[in-house]
Amino acid sequence: MPQAPAKISQLLALFLASVLSCASAWAEVTVNDSRVWRRARLVNTSQQVWSFQSSYQKTSDRFGSSGRVEGLGAKYARAITWGQLLKSETSDQGRADMESYMRTRNAKTNDIAATSSYQVEREDVGMSVDWAYGLTRSWMIGFQLPLMLRRTQVSTRVDMTPTLAQGVGQKSQASMLSMDNGKVSAKVKSLAEEELANSGYDNVPDQNQSWEWGDVSLLSQFYLAEGYRWHWSLQQMVRFPTSQNPSVSDYLVQAGDSGQVDLGITSLVDWRTRHWTLGGRLGYVSQLPDSAKMRVGEGDLKSVDPKVHRDLGDWAWGAFDADYRVNRRMELGLQYSFLAKSRDKYKGGGVSATGTDQEIHQTRLAVLYDIGTTTSRRGVDKKWMASLGYTQPWAGKNSADSGKAAVELISYF
């Protein structure tokens, strides 16, 4: 088995250790589909590869916990009970009038009076820079720097039960029932937002645009074995999160000022024949445990711990693909990939891990085209390539269900 020089190994170990010591913020569960890191075959010694990738995804739905498609805002819907409406009355006469109406309509304090729901539409424009360098014939290193422009639009809908709707607009009432439909809906919306805030959620803006840094990754890959037509290599990854702006579609129950580090390992196998390249990848990512501060709402001082121990779920993934060389310049690709993440674990009051597990199955189609003339000097290729791909999820759990288009420009020099 090829081995890297001892001095280079020591330098890399010190570099990774320094990165681990300064990692912070939140990690996202993603699969790296850049062409720089998707093959078992390494780049040549002293070869550099730069990749610039841009992607676009627009979605308003997601696969829910049961695997069925639901709106992005479905899990933020809140039901307001008659007891909550009664408690919101500020005057004794108002509470008395509300109780009188509830008795005449046989409405209990735990019965639902209205629901407040959110319709969320999200657009993600992703950008990513990948770099790889061949240290030796059997070892290459590199990094990935992702960035996301996220636009979110939110609309609120309030649905009143017939019992509440029939009582609205009674001028003789001293309670909120004297208001018109618009004001009652605004009151229900306010109560729902207050409940979300007390549960640790951020405020809900009508629209939001933010630049969000993704997880920065350091990668290393070396050969385990190789033959005339095949290669088997092992890829290691250290991913450390960078600061991100919250958005309505990515609520975090816990607001953390320090985050976890991800450690990953992937086995890659390629087999090449005349026009075909068949490949497979299997990977595992471990998210290291840490602690996070909690937002404590009014009245929750006893039920919510200000700081909890957090162990975000590990995840496994795999991809199987086939590339077909049409001619000297064009190549077609087909890929199936899957991902499964386990549920998060918390130690502390007021935290729920419901809906934190994840699963996704998706198919990707791609076209690769060589730009210009390929030249070579002392085993180092100099060429430009462009790739156009489209990924479509078709089954999953707690993940987006919309397709994503991507364009990638790769430079070898």
ABEGO torsion letter per residue (X at the ends): XBBBBAAAAAAAAAAAAAAAAABBEBBBBBBBABAAAABABBBBBGBBBBBBBBBBBBBABBBBAAGBBBBAAAAABBBBBAAAAAAABABAAAAAAAAAAAAAAGBBAABBABBBBBBBBBBBBBBBBBBBBBABAABBBEBBBBBBBBBBBBBBBBBBBAAAAAABGBAABABAAABBAAAAAAAAAAAAAAAAAAAGBBBBBABBBBBBBBBBBBBBBBBABBBAABBBBBBBBBBBBBBBBBBAABBBABBBABBBBBBBBBBBBBBBBAABBBBBBBBBBBBBBBBBBBBBBBGAAAABBABBBBBBBBBBBBBBBBBBBABAABBBBBBBBBBBBBBBBBBEBGBBABGABBBBBBBBBBBBBBBEBBBBBGGBBBBBBBBBBBBBBABEBGBBABBBBBBBBBBBX
